[in-house]
Amino acid sequence: MTPEATPRRTVLLAGAGSAAALATGCGSDGDDGGTTSPTPDPTSSPTTGPTSGPASSAPAGKALAKTSVIPVGGGTIFKEEKVVVTQPTAGEFKAFSAICTHQGCTVAKVENGTIDCLCHGSKFRIANGSVARGPAARPLPAEQITVSGDTITLA
């Protein structure tokens, strides 16, 4: 085979003055080079992977939801807007970036009083976005919302 036919093979040579040591890394075309990553949760959507860009991509003044959509003691993730809205206690609404501060994944669920990132297991409190469990070390940044009647709007 020619080197062009085996682009995924790696050749390592020992330092000068020593015998050449040859090591080849073999893999199929779909091989990731030997790196491993956690198996994704089959219930998560493709948007739970790392993202780039601003914490919130929703335009100011955009209506997000009716207050009835946000469960008391829970929350709702708006993936397109990259925002999570919570209702820690009845009638109290909070909003945070839906982008995990650990490695930029989009958070995937809100349950048991936390906003959960399935990429590496970070959890954030629904009341203030603070870290409940790492590896994230920083809280989710707050987002500005307004509640007018039964409508929640991104401020």
Solvent accessible surface area in square Angstrom, and as a share of the most:
residue,aa,sasa,rsa
1,M,195,0.87
2,T,76,0.44
3,P,111,0.70
4,E,142,0.64
5,A,66,0.51
6,T,26,0.15
7,P,110,0.69
8,R,106,0.39
9,R,105,0.38
10,T,72,0.42
11,V,89,0.51
12,L,112,0.56
13,L,130,0.65
14,A,43,0.33
15,G,56,0.54
16,A,114,0.89
17,G,90,0.87
18,S,69,0.45
19,A,89,0.69
20,A,84,0.65
21,A,57,0.44
22,L,128,0.64
23,A,52,0.40
24,T,75,0.43
25,G,38,0.36
26,C,92,0.55
27,G,41,0.39
28,S,79,0.51
29,D,139,0.72
30,G,75,0.72
31,D,49,0.25
32,D,88,0.45
33,G,58,0.56
34,G,64,0.61
35,T,94,0.55
36,T,131,0.76
37,S,93,0.60
38,P,83,0.52
39,T,124,0.72
40,P,105,0.66
41,D,52,0.27
42,P,132,0.83
43,T,121,0.70
44,S,29,0.19
45,S,39,0.25
46,P,131,0.82
47,T,69,0.40
48,T,15,0.09
49,G,25,0.24
50,P,104,0.66
51,T,47,0.28
52,S,97,0.63
53,G,61,0.59
54,P,91,0.57
55,A,41,0.32
56,S,26,0.17
57,S,60,0.39
58,A,15,0.12
59,P,89,0.56
60,A,82,0.64
61,G,53,0.51
62,K,69,0.29
63,A,61,0.48
64,L,22,0.11
65,A,18,0.14
66,K,99,0.42
67,T,26,0.15
68,S,104,0.67
69,V,80,0.46
70,I,3,0.02
71,P,68,0.43
72,V,94,0.54
73,G,35,0.33
74,G,8,0.08
75,G,13,0.12
76,T,33,0.19
77,I,33,0.17
78,F,30,0.12
79,K,68,0.29
80,E,138,0.62
81,E,18,0.08
82,K,36,0.15
83,V,0,0.00
84,V,0,0.00
85,V,0,0.00
86,T,0,0.00
87,Q,11,0.05
88,P,21,0.13
89,T,80,0.46
90,A,83,0.64
91,G,62,0.59
92,E,65,0.29
93,F,36,0.15
94,K,70,0.30
95,A,5,0.04
96,F,7,0.03
97,S,1,0.01
98,A,0,0.00
99,I,28,0.14
100,C,5,0.03
101,T,18,0.11
102,H,60,0.27
103,Q,109,0.48
104,G,15,0.14
105,C,4,0.02
106,T,3,0.02
107,V,0,0.00
108,A,21,0.16
109,K,76,0.32
110,V,27,0.15
111,E,76,0.34
112,N,143,0.73
113,G,27,0.26
114,T,20,0.11
115,I,0,0.00
116,D,3,0.01
117,C,3,0.02
118,L,60,0.30
119,C,30,0.18
120,H,79,0.35
121,G,18,0.18
122,S,1,0.01
123,K,54,0.23
124,F,0,0.00
125,R,106,0.39
126,I,13,0.06
127,A,48,0.37
128,N,91,0.47
129,G,0,0.00
130,S,32,0.20
131,V,39,0.22
132,A,42,0.33
133,R,129,0.47
134,G,33,0.32
135,P,66,0.42
136,A,5,0.04
137,A,95,0.74
138,R,147,0.54
139,P,72,0.45
140,L,4,0.02
141,P,67,0.42
142,A,72,0.55
143,E,31,0.14
144,Q,126,0.56
145,I,30,0.15
146,T,72,0.42
147,V,67,0.38
148,S,80,0.52
149,G,75,0.72
150,D,77,0.40
151,T,35,0.20
152,I,1,0.00
153,T,28,0.16
154,L,7,0.03
155,A,60,0.47
